[in-house]
């Protein structure tokens, strides 16, 4: 064989070797994951750092840049980077309308292909998962999710002679009257922050109109000034007129609301699954322990909503448009049964069915059951709807509590915002 032929064969062999080695080199190329979350609590932040370190140990080519921000600061800064077209690789998200807006702007990655199969089937909160996708595309997943409902003080109920929790709105109103007659503040509410009060109006709208009324208003085949939304304000005004809330509740914040429940100074609180921890942390006594119970929001007689429909939400993570495949792999790790079980011991209500056995608290077990069995799961309006519209919901409902707006004016203001933001 001539020298030139041997040389040509050597070149071909080297080229083939380069092709064989290239994918390995590419797979090991450095990947920096920017990860934004809002768990500023020291224990929770340390947990997430541990999870990131574990992933790096298994994937040495990966490095993390973790940004931890308080909730409101996170929202503000995220808007800034999104407007600049530079989303984090992985960031806190509540799903729904805001996330869908990012998708329309091409700022998040569609992970439907990676989600399909075993990973998708692992989620017990399928209704929550759907809030992270639309039209067959998915941009993230939930990692903790729960239901808003009525937390109550069993000891105060017994003191007032109330033997069973109310199932209907009429029964609920009677419970409120009975508590007042016994000299007990019926309901803890800190309306200065507005979002706690919006839970009342939204839940009444869910019970009165169901999924059909909301979707009609949201898709603009109907409106937020339709009968169920006006009536929601009317039922809420019936409650407001009983003066069942903490003294000065319009000037109190959510922390005051939680403290009142935790110290046994009010009998009821409409709140999400995080409430027991916040009650304990905000109160002088550290919470009421086994005296704390939970029941679903009452059914409104004659309403079109299913009695098992749930208002709720939680936290999840969305994937930025420029994210590398390792980001999705890390998201899978976050939502693995092992990580979810470990997180449940600290603060998480798992979204993965295999991790639900980590919940031993009866109240949390009841909440998860309600979440899993809900035929219709509605994310909080102030997070599902576009931000400007969500603010109008909160402001308008607060005006109803303050006696500034009538029920019809609340619905009209929200509909006006819908015409501006949704059309």
TORKOL-4160 file (C-alpha; in steps of 0.2 Angstrom, whole numbers, padded with zeros to 4 digits, m for minus):
423
<pt num="1" X="0000" Y="0000" Z="0000"/>
<pt num="2" X="0007" Y="0017" Z="m0005"/>
<pt num="3" X="0011" Y="0030" Z="0008"/>
<pt num="4" X="m0002" Y="0042" Z="0002"/>
<pt num="5" X="m0016" Y="0028" Z="0003"/>
<pt num="6" X="m0010" Y="0024" Z="0021"/>
<pt num="7" X="m0010" Y="0043" Z="0025"/>
<pt num="8" X="m0028" Y="0044" Z="0018"/>
<pt num="9" X="m0034" Y="0029" Z="0029"/>
<pt num="10" X="m0026" Y="0037" Z="0044"/>
<pt num="11" X="m0036" Y="0053" Z="0041"/>
<pt num="12" X="m0052" Y="0044" Z="0039"/>
<pt num="13" X="m0049" Y="0034" Z="0055"/>
<pt num="14" X="m0045" Y="0050" Z="0064"/>
<pt num="15" X="m0061" Y="0058" Z="0057"/>
<pt num="16" X="m0072" Y="0043" Z="0063"/>
<pt num="17" X="m0064" Y="0044" Z="0080"/>
<pt num="18" X="m0068" Y="0062" Z="0081"/>
<pt num="19" X="m0086" Y="0059" Z="0077"/>
<pt num="20" X="m0087" Y="0045" Z="0090"/>
<pt num="21" X="m0079" Y="0056" Z="0104"/>
<pt num="22" X="m0089" Y="0072" Z="0100"/>
<pt num="23" X="m0106" Y="0068" Z="0108"/>
<pt num="24" X="m0097" Y="0063" Z="0124"/>
<pt num="25" X="m0087" Y="0079" Z="0124"/>
<pt num="26" X="m0103" Y="0089" Z="0121"/>
<pt num="27" X="m0112" Y="0079" Z="0134"/>
<pt num="28" X="m0099" Y="0084" Z="0147"/>
<pt num="29" X="m0098" Y="0102" Z="0142"/>
<pt num="30" X="m0101" Y="0115" Z="0156"/>
<pt num="31" X="m0119" Y="0119" Z="0160"/>
<pt num="32" X="m0123" Y="0134" Z="0171"/>
<pt num="33" X="m0141" Y="0133" Z="0177"/>
<pt num="34" X="m0149" Y="0149" Z="0183"/>
<pt num="35" X="m0162" Y="0145" Z="0196"/>
<pt num="36" X="m0174" Y="0158" Z="0204"/>
<pt num="37" X="m0185" Y="0153" Z="0219"/>
<pt num="38" X="m0194" Y="0162" Z="0233"/>
<pt num="39" X="m0190" Y="0151" Z="0248"/>
<pt num="40" X="m0181" Y="0164" Z="0259"/>
<pt num="41" X="m0184" Y="0154" Z="0275"/>
<pt num="42" X="m0167" Y="0148" Z="0281"/>
<pt num="43" X="m0172" Y="0129" Z="0282"/>
<pt num="44" X="m0181" Y="0129" Z="0265"/>
<pt num="45" X="m0167" Y="0138" Z="0256"/>
<pt num="46" X="m0154" Y="0126" Z="0264"/>
<pt num="47" X="m0164" Y="0111" Z="0258"/>
<pt num="48" X="m0164" Y="0118" Z="0240"/>
<pt num="49" X="m0146" Y="0121" Z="0241"/>
<pt num="50" X="m0143" Y="0103" Z="0246"/>
<pt num="51" X="m0154" Y="0096" Z="0232"/>
<pt num="52" X="m0144" Y="0107" Z="0220"/>
<pt num="53" X="m0127" Y="0100" Z="0227"/>
<pt num="54" X="m0134" Y="0082" Z="0225"/>
<pt num="55" X="m0138" Y="0085" Z="0207"/>
<pt num="56" X="m0120" Y="0093" Z="0204"/>
<pt num="57" X="m0112" Y="0078" Z="0212"/>
<pt num="58" X="m0121" Y="0066" Z="0200"/>
<pt num="59" X="m0118" Y="0078" Z="0185"/>
<pt num="60" X="m0101" Y="0087" Z="0188"/>
<pt num="61" X="m0103" Y="0097" Z="0172"/>
<pt num="62" X="m0117" Y="0107" Z="0180"/>
<pt num="63" X="m0116" Y="0122" Z="0190"/>
<pt num="64" X="m0130" Y="0132" Z="0198"/>
<pt num="65" X="m0132" Y="0151" Z="0200"/>
<pt num="66" X="m0146" Y="0151" Z="0213"/>
<pt num="67" X="m0156" Y="0168" Z="0216"/>
<pt num="68" X="m0167" Y="0168" Z="0231"/>
<pt num="69" X="m0180" Y="0182" Z="0232"/>
<pt num="70" X="m0194" Y="0187" Z="0243"/>
<pt num="71" X="m0211" Y="0184" Z="0234"/>
<pt num="72" X="m0215" Y="0202" Z="0229"/>
<pt num="73" X="m0197" Y="0206" Z="0224"/>
<pt num="74" X="m0196" Y="0190" Z="0214"/>
<pt num="75" X="m0212" Y="0195" Z="0204"/>
<pt num="76" X="m0205" Y="0212" Z="0200"/>
<pt num="77" X="m0188" Y="0206" Z="0195"/>
<pt num="78" X="m0195" Y="0192" Z="0184"/>
<pt num="79" X="m0205" Y="0205" Z="0174"/>
<pt num="80" X="m0189" Y="0215" Z="0171"/>
<pt num="81" X="m0179" Y="0200" Z="0165"/>
<pt num="82" X="m0194" Y="0194" Z="0154"/>
<pt num="83" X="m0196" Y="0211" Z="0146"/>
<pt num="84" X="m0177" Y="0210" Z="0142"/>
<pt num="85" X="m0180" Y="0193" Z="0134"/>
<pt num="86" X="m0168" Y="0184" Z="0146"/>
<pt num="87" X="m0178" Y="0172" Z="0157"/>
<pt num="88" X="m0169" Y="0162" Z="0171"/>
<pt num="89" X="m0167" Y="0143" Z="0166"/>
<pt num="90" X="m0178" Y="0138" Z="0180"/>
<pt num="91" X="m0190" Y="0149" Z="0190"/>
<pt num="92" X="m0204" Y="0149" Z="0202"/>
<pt num="93" X="m0221" Y="0149" Z="0194"/>
<pt num="94" X="m0239" Y="0147" Z="0199"/>
<pt num="95" X="m0245" Y="0142" Z="0182"/>
<pt num="96" X="m0261" Y="0149" Z="0173"/>
<pt num="97" X="m0263" Y="0165" Z="0164"/>
<pt num="98" X="m0246" Y="0173" Z="0168"/>
<pt num="99" X="m0236" Y="0158" Z="0163"/>
<pt num="100" X="m0246" Y="0157" Z="0147"/>
<pt num="101" X="m0242" Y="0175" Z="0143"/>
<pt num="102" X="m0224" Y="0170" Z="0144"/>
<pt num="103" X="m0227" Y="0155" Z="0132"/>
<pt num="104" X="m0235" Y="0167" Z="0119"/>
<pt num="105" X="m0220" Y="0178" Z="0120"/>
<pt num="106" X="m0208" Y="0163" Z="0117"/>
<pt num="107" X="m0200" Y="0165" Z="0134"/>
<pt num="108" X="m0202" Y="0147" Z="0141"/>
<pt num="109" X="m0198" Y="0130" Z="0134"/>
<pt num="110" X="m0211" Y="0117" Z="0129"/>
<pt num="111" X="m0206" Y="0101" Z="0139"/>
<pt num="112" X="m0221" Y="0091" Z="0133"/>
<pt num="113" X="m0210" Y="0077" Z="0125"/>
<pt num="114" X="m0200" Y="0075" Z="0141"/>
<pt num="115" X="m0215" Y="0075" Z="0152"/>
<pt num="116" X="m0225" Y="0062" Z="0142"/>
<pt num="117" X="m0226" Y="0045" Z="0151"/>
<pt num="118" X="m0220" Y="0040" Z="0168"/>
<pt num="119" X="m0215" Y="0057" Z="0174"/>
<pt num="120" X="m0232" Y="0064" Z="0169"/>
<pt num="121" X="m0241" Y="0049" Z="0177"/>
<pt num="122" X="m0232" Y="0052" Z="0193"/>
<pt num="123" X="m0242" Y="0067" Z="0198"/>
<pt num="124" X="m0257" Y="0065" Z="0208"/>
<pt num="125" X="m0262" Y="0083" Z="0206"/>
<pt num="126" X="m0266" Y="0081" Z="0188"/>
<pt num="127" X="m0278" Y="0097" Z="0188"/>
<pt num="128" X="m0263" Y="0107" Z="0195"/>
<pt num="129" X="m0252" Y="0100" Z="0181"/>
<pt num="130" X="m0264" Y="0106" Z="0168"/>
<pt num="131" X="m0261" Y="0124" Z="0174"/>
<pt num="132" X="m0243" Y="0123" Z="0168"/>
<pt num="133" X="m0248" Y="0119" Z="0150"/>
<pt num="134" X="m0260" Y="0123" Z="0137"/>
<pt num="135" X="m0265" Y="0117" Z="0120"/>
<pt num="136" X="m0254" Y="0101" Z="0122"/>
<pt num="137" X="m0239" Y="0111" Z="0127"/>
<pt num="138" X="m0231" Y="0111" Z="0145"/>
<pt num="139" X="m0219" Y="0124" Z="0152"/>
<pt num="140" X="m0216" Y="0117" Z="0169"/>
<pt num="141" X="m0223" Y="0107" Z="0183"/>
<pt num="142" X="m0230" Y="0109" Z="0201"/>
<pt num="143" X="m0220" Y="0103" Z="0215"/>
<pt num="144" X="m0231" Y="0108" Z="0230"/>
<pt num="145" X="m0250" Y="0110" Z="0228"/>
<pt num="146" X="m0265" Y="0111" Z="0240"/>
<pt num="147" X="m0283" Y="0118" Z="0242"/>
<pt num="148" X="m0290" Y="0133" Z="0251"/>
<pt num="149" X="m0303" Y="0129" Z="0264"/>
<pt num="150" X="m0310" Y="0133" Z="0281"/>
<pt num="151" X="m0298" Y="0130" Z="0295"/>
<pt num="152" X="m0307" Y="0131" Z="0312"/>
<pt num="153" X="m0304" Y="0130" Z="0331"/>
<pt num="154" X="m0312" Y="0114" Z="0338"/>
<pt num="155" X="m0311" Y="0121" Z="0355"/>
<pt num="156" X="m0320" Y="0137" Z="0351"/>
<pt num="157" X="m0333" Y="0128" Z="0341"/>
<pt num="158" X="m0336" Y="0117" Z="0357"/>
<pt num="159" X="m0337" Y="0132" Z="0368"/>
<pt num="160" X="m0350" Y="0139" Z="0357"/>
<pt num="161" X="m0360" Y="0123" Z="0357"/>
<pt num="162" X="m0357" Y="0119" Z="0338"/>
<pt num="163" X="m0357" Y="0101" Z="0336"/>
<pt num="164" X="m0354" Y="0099" Z="0317"/>
<pt num="165" X="m0345" Y="0109" Z="0304"/>
<pt num="166" X="m0357" Y="0118" Z="0291"/>
<pt num="167" X="m0360" Y="0110" Z="0274"/>
<pt num="168" X="m0370" Y="0124" Z="0266"/>
<pt num="169" X="m0369" Y="0143" Z="0266"/>
<pt num="170" X="m0385" Y="0144" Z="0276"/>
<pt num="171" X="m0377" Y="0133" Z="0289"/>
<pt num="172" X="m0361" Y="0143" Z="0289"/>
<pt num="173" X="m0370" Y="0159" Z="0292"/>
<pt num="174" X="m0379" Y="0151" Z="0307"/>
<pt num="175" X="m0362" Y="0145" Z="0314"/>
<pt num="176" X="m0356" Y="0163" Z="0312"/>
<pt num="177" X="m0371" Y="0170" Z="0322"/>
<pt num="178" X="m0369" Y="0157" Z="0335"/>
<pt num="179" X="m0350" Y="0161" Z="0338"/>
<pt num="180" X="m0354" Y="0179" Z="0339"/>
<pt num="181" X="m0368" Y="0176" Z="0352"/>
<pt num="182" X="m0355" Y="0166" Z="0362"/>
<pt num="183" X="m0343" Y="0181" Z="0362"/>
<pt num="184" X="m0331" Y="0173" Z="0350"/>
<pt num="185" X="m0324" Y="0182" Z="0335"/>
<pt num="186" X="m0330" Y="0171" Z="0321"/>
<pt num="187" X="m0317" Y="0175" Z="0307"/>
<pt num="188" X="m0299" Y="0180" Z="0306"/>
<pt num="189" X="m0296" Y="0191" Z="0291"/>
<pt num="190" X="m0282" Y="0203" Z="0287"/>
<pt num="191" X="m0289" Y="0213" Z="0273"/>
<pt num="192" X="m0275" Y="0226" Z="0271"/>
<pt num="193" X="m0266" Y="0213" Z="0260"/>
<pt num="194" X="m0282" Y="0211" Z="0250"/>
<pt num="195" X="m0278" Y="0194" Z="0243"/>
<pt num="196" X="m0285" Y="0185" Z="0258"/>
<pt num="197" X="m0302" Y="0193" Z="0256"/>
<pt num="198" X="m0302" Y="0189" Z="0237"/>
<pt num="199" X="m0303" Y="0170" Z="0242"/>
<pt num="200" X="m0321" Y="0173" Z="0249"/>
<pt num="201" X="m0327" Y="0181" Z="0233"/>
<pt num="202" X="m0319" Y="0169" Z="0221"/>
<pt num="203" X="m0325" Y="0154" Z="0231"/>
<pt num="204" X="m0343" Y="0160" Z="0231"/>
<pt num="205" X="m0341" Y="0163" Z="0212"/>
<pt num="206" X="m0335" Y="0145" Z="0210"/>
<pt num="207" X="m0350" Y="0138" Z="0220"/>
<pt num="208" X="m0363" Y="0149" Z="0211"/>
<pt num="209" X="m0356" Y="0148" Z="0193"/>
<pt num="210" X="m0344" Y="0133" Z="0192"/>
<pt num="211" X="m0331" Y="0130" Z="0179"/>
<pt num="212" X="m0343" Y="0135" Z="0165"/>
<pt num="213" X="m0346" Y="0153" Z="0171"/>
<pt num="214" X="m0327" Y="0156" Z="0174"/>
<pt num="215" X="m0322" Y="0149" Z="0157"/>
<pt num="216" X="m0336" Y="0159" Z="0148"/>
<pt num="217" X="m0330" Y="0175" Z="0156"/>
<pt num="218" X="m0311" Y="0171" Z="0153"/>
<pt num="219" X="m0314" Y="0166" Z="0135"/>
<pt num="220" X="m0325" Y="0181" Z="0132"/>
<pt num="221" X="m0341" Y="0172" Z="0127"/>
<pt num="222" X="m0348" Y="0178" Z="0143"/>
<pt num="223" X="m0343" Y="0191" Z="0156"/>
<pt num="224" X="m0337" Y="0194" Z="0174"/>
<pt num="225" X="m0353" Y="0204" Z="0177"/>
<pt num="226" X="m0364" Y="0189" Z="0174"/>
<pt num="227" X="m0376" Y="0183" Z="0187"/>
<pt num="228" X="m0364" Y="0171" Z="0197"/>
<pt num="229" X="m0351" Y="0185" Z="0200"/>
<pt num="230" X="m0364" Y="0198" Z="0205"/>
<pt num="231" X="m0372" Y="0185" Z="0217"/>
<pt num="232" X="m0355" Y="0181" Z="0224"/>
<pt num="233" X="m0354" Y="0199" Z="0230"/>
<pt num="234" X="m0371" Y="0198" Z="0237"/>
<pt num="235" X="m0368" Y="0183" Z="0247"/>
<pt num="236" X="m0351" Y="0190" Z="0253"/>
<pt num="237" X="m0360" Y="0206" Z="0258"/>
<pt num="238" X="m0372" Y="0196" Z="0268"/>
<pt num="239" X="m0357" Y="0189" Z="0278"/>
<pt num="240" X="m0349" Y="0206" Z="0279"/>
<pt num="241" X="m0365" Y="0214" Z="0286"/>
<pt num="242" X="m0364" Y="0202" Z="0301"/>
<pt num="243" X="m0347" Y="0210" Z="0306"/>
<pt num="244" X="m0339" Y="0193" Z="0309"/>
<pt num="245" X="m0321" Y="0199" Z="0307"/>
<pt num="246" X="m0307" Y="0204" Z="0319"/>
<pt num="247" X="m0308" Y="0222" Z="0325"/>
<pt num="248" X="m0300" Y="0234" Z="0313"/>
<pt num="249" X="m0298" Y="0220" Z="0300"/>
<pt num="250" X="m0297" Y="0232" Z="0286"/>
<pt num="251" X="m0280" Y="0238" Z="0293"/>
<pt num="252" X="m0273" Y="0221" Z="0298"/>
<pt num="253" X="m0262" Y="0211" Z="0287"/>
<pt num="254" X="m0261" Y="0192" Z="0284"/>
<pt num="255" X="m0249" Y="0190" Z="0298"/>
<pt num="256" X="m0261" Y="0197" Z="0310"/>
<pt num="257" X="m0274" Y="0185" Z="0303"/>
<pt num="258" X="m0263" Y="0170" Z="0306"/>
<pt num="259" X="m0258" Y="0176" Z="0323"/>
<pt num="260" X="m0276" Y="0177" Z="0328"/>
<pt num="261" X="m0280" Y="0160" Z="0323"/>
<pt num="262" X="m0264" Y="0153" Z="0331"/>
<pt num="263" X="m0267" Y="0161" Z="0348"/>
<pt num="264" X="m0285" Y="0156" Z="0348"/>
<pt num="265" X="m0293" Y="0173" Z="0346"/>
<pt num="266" X="m0304" Y="0168" Z="0331"/>
<pt num="267" X="m0313" Y="0153" Z="0326"/>
<pt num="268" X="m0312" Y="0152" Z="0308"/>
<pt num="269" X="m0300" Y="0156" Z="0294"/>
<pt num="270" X="m0302" Y="0154" Z="0275"/>
<pt num="271" X="m0284" Y="0150" Z="0269"/>
<pt num="272" X="m0273" Y="0138" Z="0259"/>
<pt num="273" X="m0263" Y="0123" Z="0265"/>
<pt num="274" X="m0248" Y="0134" Z="0272"/>
<pt num="275" X="m0259" Y="0141" Z="0285"/>
<pt num="276" X="m0255" Y="0129" Z="0300"/>
<pt num="277" X="m0236" Y="0133" Z="0298"/>
<pt num="278" X="m0240" Y="0152" Z="0297"/>
<pt num="279" X="m0252" Y="0152" Z="0312"/>
<pt num="280" X="m0238" Y="0143" Z="0322"/>
<pt num="281" X="m0225" Y="0155" Z="0317"/>
<pt num="282" X="m0235" Y="0171" Z="0318"/>
<pt num="283" X="m0243" Y="0168" Z="0335"/>
<pt num="284" X="m0237" Y="0170" Z="0353"/>
<pt num="285" X="m0243" Y="0152" Z="0358"/>
<pt num="286" X="m0235" Y="0143" Z="0343"/>
<pt num="287" X="m0252" Y="0137" Z="0336"/>
<pt num="288" X="m0267" Y="0128" Z="0343"/>
<pt num="289" X="m0261" Y="0110" Z="0339"/>
<pt num="290" X="m0274" Y="0096" Z="0338"/>
<pt num="291" X="m0288" Y="0109" Z="0340"/>
<pt num="292" X="m0285" Y="0114" Z="0322"/>
<pt num="293" X="m0298" Y="0106" Z="0310"/>
<pt num="294" X="m0302" Y="0109" Z="0292"/>
<pt num="295" X="m0318" Y="0108" Z="0281"/>
<pt num="296" X="m0322" Y="0112" Z="0263"/>
<pt num="297" X="m0330" Y="0129" Z="0258"/>
<pt num="298" X="m0348" Y="0127" Z="0260"/>
<pt num="299" X="m0360" Y="0123" Z="0246"/>
<pt num="300" X="m0371" Y="0137" Z="0240"/>
<pt num="301" X="m0389" Y="0130" Z="0239"/>
<pt num="302" X="m0395" Y="0131" Z="0220"/>
<pt num="303" X="m0377" Y="0135" Z="0214"/>
<pt num="304" X="m0371" Y="0128" Z="0198"/>
<pt num="305" X="m0354" Y="0123" Z="0204"/>
<pt num="306" X="m0349" Y="0105" Z="0209"/>
<pt num="307" X="m0348" Y="0104" Z="0228"/>
<pt num="308" X="m0331" Y="0096" Z="0226"/>
<pt num="309" X="m0324" Y="0110" Z="0216"/>
<pt num="310" X="m0308" Y="0118" Z="0224"/>
<pt num="311" X="m0300" Y="0134" Z="0224"/>
<pt num="312" X="m0281" Y="0132" Z="0227"/>
<pt num="313" X="m0264" Y="0133" Z="0221"/>
<pt num="314" X="m0246" Y="0131" Z="0227"/>
<pt num="315" X="m0229" Y="0132" Z="0219"/>
<pt num="316" X="m0220" Y="0125" Z="0204"/>
<pt num="317" X="m0206" Y="0128" Z="0192"/>
<pt num="318" X="m0206" Y="0134" Z="0174"/>
<pt num="319" X="m0192" Y="0131" Z="0161"/>
<pt num="320" X="m0184" Y="0146" Z="0153"/>
<pt num="321" X="m0184" Y="0146" Z="0134"/>
<pt num="322" X="m0165" Y="0145" Z="0133"/>
<pt num="323" X="m0163" Y="0131" Z="0146"/>
<pt num="324" X="m0152" Y="0116" Z="0142"/>
<pt num="325" X="m0158" Y="0098" Z="0143"/>
<pt num="326" X="m0150" Y="0097" Z="0161"/>
<pt num="327" X="m0163" Y="0109" Z="0167"/>
<pt num="328" X="m0177" Y="0097" Z="0163"/>
<pt num="329" X="m0167" Y="0083" Z="0171"/>
<pt num="330" X="m0165" Y="0093" Z="0187"/>
<pt num="331" X="m0184" Y="0097" Z="0187"/>
<pt num="332" X="m0187" Y="0078" Z="0186"/>
<pt num="333" X="m0176" Y="0076" Z="0201"/>
<pt num="334" X="m0185" Y="0090" Z="0211"/>
<pt num="335" X="m0201" Y="0081" Z="0208"/>
<pt num="336" X="m0195" Y="0063" Z="0211"/>
<pt num="337" X="m0203" Y="0054" Z="0226"/>
<pt num="338" X="m0187" Y="0054" Z="0236"/>
<pt num="339" X="m0185" Y="0073" Z="0235"/>
<pt num="340" X="m0204" Y="0076" Z="0238"/>
<pt num="341" X="m0204" Y="0065" Z="0253"/>
<pt num="342" X="m0190" Y="0074" Z="0261"/>
<pt num="343" X="m0197" Y="0091" Z="0257"/>
<pt num="344" X="m0214" Y="0085" Z="0265"/>
<pt num="345" X="m0205" Y="0084" Z="0281"/>
<pt num="346" X="m0201" Y="0102" Z="0281"/>
<pt num="347" X="m0215" Y="0112" Z="0272"/>
<pt num="348" X="m0221" Y="0104" Z="0255"/>
<pt num="349" X="m0238" Y="0096" Z="0251"/>
<pt num="350" X="m0232" Y="0083" Z="0238"/>
<pt num="351" X="m0238" Y="0083" Z="0220"/>
<pt num="352" X="m0231" Y="0066" Z="0217"/>
<pt num="353" X="m0243" Y="0052" Z="0222"/>
<pt num="354" X="m0229" Y="0040" Z="0228"/>
<pt num="355" X="m0223" Y="0054" Z="0241"/>
<pt num="356" X="m0240" Y="0057" Z="0249"/>
<pt num="357" X="m0237" Y="0044" Z="0262"/>
<pt num="358" X="m0225" Y="0056" Z="0269"/>
<pt num="359" X="m0239" Y="0067" Z="0275"/>
<pt num="360" X="m0245" Y="0061" Z="0293"/>
<pt num="361" X="m0255" Y="0076" Z="0299"/>
<pt num="362" X="m0274" Y="0072" Z="0297"/>
<pt num="363" X="m0278" Y="0090" Z="0292"/>
<pt num="364" X="m0265" Y="0089" Z="0277"/>
<pt num="365" X="m0271" Y="0072" Z="0272"/>
<pt num="366" X="m0289" Y="0079" Z="0271"/>
<pt num="367" X="m0283" Y="0094" Z="0261"/>
<pt num="368" X="m0274" Y="0082" Z="0249"/>
<pt num="369" X="m0289" Y="0071" Z="0247"/>
<pt num="370" X="m0300" Y="0087" Z="0242"/>
<pt num="371" X="m0286" Y="0092" Z="0230"/>
<pt num="372" X="m0285" Y="0075" Z="0221"/>
<pt num="373" X="m0304" Y="0073" Z="0220"/>
<pt num="374" X="m0308" Y="0090" Z="0214"/>
<pt num="375" X="m0317" Y="0089" Z="0197"/>
<pt num="376" X="m0313" Y="0107" Z="0194"/>
<pt num="377" X="m0297" Y="0116" Z="0201"/>
<pt num="378" X="m0297" Y="0135" Z="0200"/>
<pt num="379" X="m0281" Y="0144" Z="0203"/>
<pt num="380" X="m0282" Y="0160" Z="0213"/>
<pt num="381" X="m0289" Y="0173" Z="0202"/>
<pt num="382" X="m0275" Y="0186" Z="0206"/>
<pt num="383" X="m0262" Y="0173" Z="0199"/>
<pt num="384" X="m0272" Y="0165" Z="0185"/>
<pt num="385" X="m0278" Y="0181" Z="0177"/>
<pt num="386" X="m0266" Y="0194" Z="0169"/>
<pt num="387" X="m0257" Y="0204" Z="0183"/>
<pt num="388" X="m0266" Y="0220" Z="0180"/>
<pt num="389" X="m0283" Y="0211" Z="0180"/>
<pt num="390" X="m0278" Y="0201" Z="0196"/>
<pt num="391" X="m0275" Y="0217" Z="0205"/>
<pt num="392" X="m0292" Y="0224" Z="0200"/>
<pt num="393" X="m0300" Y="0209" Z="0207"/>
<pt num="394" X="m0291" Y="0211" Z="0224"/>
<pt num="395" X="m0294" Y="0230" Z="0224"/>
<pt num="396" X="m0313" Y="0228" Z="0220"/>
<pt num="397" X="m0316" Y="0215" Z="0233"/>
<pt num="398" X="m0307" Y="0225" Z="0246"/>
<pt num="399" X="m0319" Y="0239" Z="0241"/>
<pt num="400" X="m0334" Y="0228" Z="0245"/>
<pt num="401" X="m0327" Y="0224" Z="0262"/>
<pt num="402" X="m0324" Y="0243" Z="0265"/>
<pt num="403" X="m0342" Y="0247" Z="0259"/>
<pt num="404" X="m0336" Y="0257" Z="0245"/>
<pt num="405" X="m0342" Y="0246" Z="0231"/>
<pt num="406" X="m0358" Y="0237" Z="0229"/>
<pt num="407" X="m0358" Y="0219" Z="0223"/>
<pt num="408" X="m0363" Y="0224" Z="0205"/>
<pt num="409" X="m0349" Y="0237" Z="0205"/>
<pt num="410" X="m0337" Y="0224" Z="0210"/>
<pt num="411" X="m0342" Y="0213" Z="0195"/>
<pt num="412" X="m0342" Y="0228" Z="0184"/>
<pt num="413" X="m0325" Y="0233" Z="0188"/>
<pt num="414" X="m0318" Y="0216" Z="0185"/>
<pt num="415" X="m0327" Y="0215" Z="0169"/>
<pt num="416" X="m0320" Y="0231" Z="0163"/>
<pt num="417" X="m0302" Y="0225" Z="0167"/>
<pt num="418" X="m0306" Y="0209" Z="0157"/>
<pt num="419" X="m0311" Y="0219" Z="0142"/>
<pt num="420" X="m0295" Y="0228" Z="0143"/>
<pt num="421" X="m0283" Y="0213" Z="0147"/>
<pt num="422" X="m0292" Y="0198" Z="0139"/>
<pt num="423" X="m0298" Y="0205" Z="0123"/>
